Amino acid sequence: MKRKILIILSNRLSPLQKPRWLELDSDEKGNIYKQRPLRAQPRQARYDEVWENDEGRSEFASCFRFKRKYRHKLQKGAGS
């Protein structure tokens, strides 16, 4: 079963820096099949999971620590 994951790359030390948005296609074991950068924040709640890195990293490959955002507004079934 494939999952869609939204990755938010932001910078907590410089809040004026715009966040970067990535969409990942993954399986249940965590294997990543496809990675796509998004131009802007998605408008529809179509993701199975939402993860954030707030260390100011610019690329997914350079990140090693993520925080999962439960009940995020872009997650399926979040209720809002």
C-alpha positions as CSV (number, residue, x, y, z in Angstrom):
1,M,0.0,0.0,0.0
2,K,1.4,3.4,-1.0
3,R,1.3,6.4,1.2
4,K,1.5,10.1,0.4
5,I,3.6,12.1,2.8
6,L,4.0,15.9,3.0
7,I,7.4,17.2,4.1
8,I,7.7,20.8,5.3
9,L,11.2,22.3,5.5
10,S,11.1,25.5,7.5
11,N,13.5,27.5,9.6
12,R,12.5,28.3,13.3
13,L,15.4,30.7,13.7
14,S,14.5,32.8,10.7
15,P,10.7,32.9,10.4
16,L,10.8,35.2,7.4
17,Q,12.3,32.5,5.3
18,K,9.7,30.8,3.2
19,P,9.1,27.1,3.9
20,R,9.7,24.5,1.3
21,W,7.1,21.8,0.5
22,L,7.9,18.3,-0.7
23,E,5.6,15.4,-1.6
24,L,6.8,11.8,-1.1
25,D,5.4,8.5,-2.3
26,S,6.3,5.8,0.1
27,D,5.3,2.3,1.1
28,E,4.5,1.0,4.6
29,K,8.1,0.1,5.3
30,G,9.4,3.6,4.6
31,N,10.9,3.0,1.2
32,I,10.6,6.2,-0.9
33,Y,9.5,5.8,-4.5
34,K,9.1,9.4,-5.7
35,Q,10.0,12.8,-4.3
36,R,8.4,16.0,-5.8
37,P,9.0,19.6,-4.8
38,L,5.8,21.7,-4.6
39,R,5.7,25.3,-5.7
40,A,3.4,26.4,-2.9
41,Q,1.5,25.1,0.1
42,P,-1.1,22.5,-1.0
43,R,-4.8,23.5,-0.6
44,Q,-6.4,20.1,-0.2
45,A,-6.1,17.6,2.6
46,R,-4.8,14.6,0.6
47,Y,-1.8,13.4,2.6
48,D,-1.6,10.3,4.9
49,E,1.1,11.9,7.1
50,V,2.7,15.3,7.5
51,W,6.3,15.7,8.7
52,E,8.3,18.9,9.5
53,N,12.0,19.8,9.8
54,D,12.5,23.2,11.3
55,E,16.3,23.3,11.3
56,G,16.6,25.5,8.2
57,R,17.8,22.7,5.9
58,S,17.2,23.3,2.2
59,E,17.0,19.7,1.0
60,F,15.4,16.5,2.1
61,A,18.6,14.5,1.8
62,S,20.4,16.8,4.3
63,C,17.8,16.3,7.0
64,F,18.1,13.6,9.6
65,R,15.4,14.6,12.2
66,F,11.7,15.1,11.5
67,K,8.7,15.8,13.7
68,R,5.4,14.3,12.8
69,K,2.5,16.7,12.8
70,Y,-0.6,14.9,14.0
71,R,-4.1,16.3,13.0
72,H,-2.5,18.8,10.5
73,K,-5.0,20.6,8.3
74,L,-3.5,19.0,5.2
75,Q,-3.8,15.4,6.5
76,K,-6.7,13.2,5.4
77,G,-9.3,12.8,8.1
78,A,-8.0,15.7,10.2
79,G,-11.6,17.0,10.6
80,S,-11.1,20.6,9.5
